[in-house]
Amino acid sequence: MAAPWIVNDELWAVIEPLLPVKPAGTPGPAQMDSRLVLQGILFVLITGIGWEDLPQELGFGSGMTCWRRLRDWQAAGVFEQMHQVVLARSNAAGLIDVDRVMVDGSHVRAKKGVPQQVRARLVLSVNYDTVDR
């Protein structure tokens, strides 16, 4: 089995079109291959090492290169797009079971929460035995 940070050809075919392209004629050195940089980002995130500790021998570029590309891709919305595309493809393939779904505060914001009296009414009115699943 391949290491979890290795991006296979099938996944790369989905991800590559979502990545911003550096315009031709942009000053500076040639960019490191985006696939290798993505693998470097995944290596750091999976192993938990520091960016500056990313081994050059792995061929993913420097930790600073990976960090900068992560920052730029995040600002460009690449990871949100990746999430949406992979989610849509997984759903189309029938890989997502939505019989049981849980929503939590990390995905659905409730600014300043619900007023106390409404919260109490909501809790009292839900009977979990009759909720459709």
Disulfide bonds with the S-S distance in Angstrom:
none
